[in-house]
């Protein structure tokens, strides 16, 4: 049984690429896009991050803050941000607490190989900390469009 729209988002506290602690409570009164992705500097994750980067001003204009989360460490996140000029923080969930709390750690199958990993998922959280939308079928090339409701 996973998280559902209308439920409070699980609280979290994790370090960003600069070692700064970021908490869900930091976003009270703001809309938050919390996106979980498998790994820095991989093709699909890069496409997704760059789509959010390219639409970042529009997302901000619509009142959203953006946070990416993966199990990579702070150093990896910093390199990823610098390489692709990402304007939003990436959280290092090296202890898997966030992926467990948000129930996005699960069985994956790639090229016939089954393994455990981060299930690419985005949570849109409203100003009161309630989950407004859960996107499980992420279109990496049009992710901002999915979030904003125009999937063309």
PyMOL commands that set and color helices and strands:
alter all, ss='L'
color gray80, all
select helices_A, chain A and resi 24-27+43-54+56-61+74-84+97-101+140-148
alter helices_A, ss='H'
color red, helices_A
select strands_A, chain A and resi 13-16+21-23+31-36+64-70+89-92+105-110+113-118+121-125+131-135
alter strands_A, ss='S'
color yellow, strands_A
deselect
rebuild
show_as cartoon
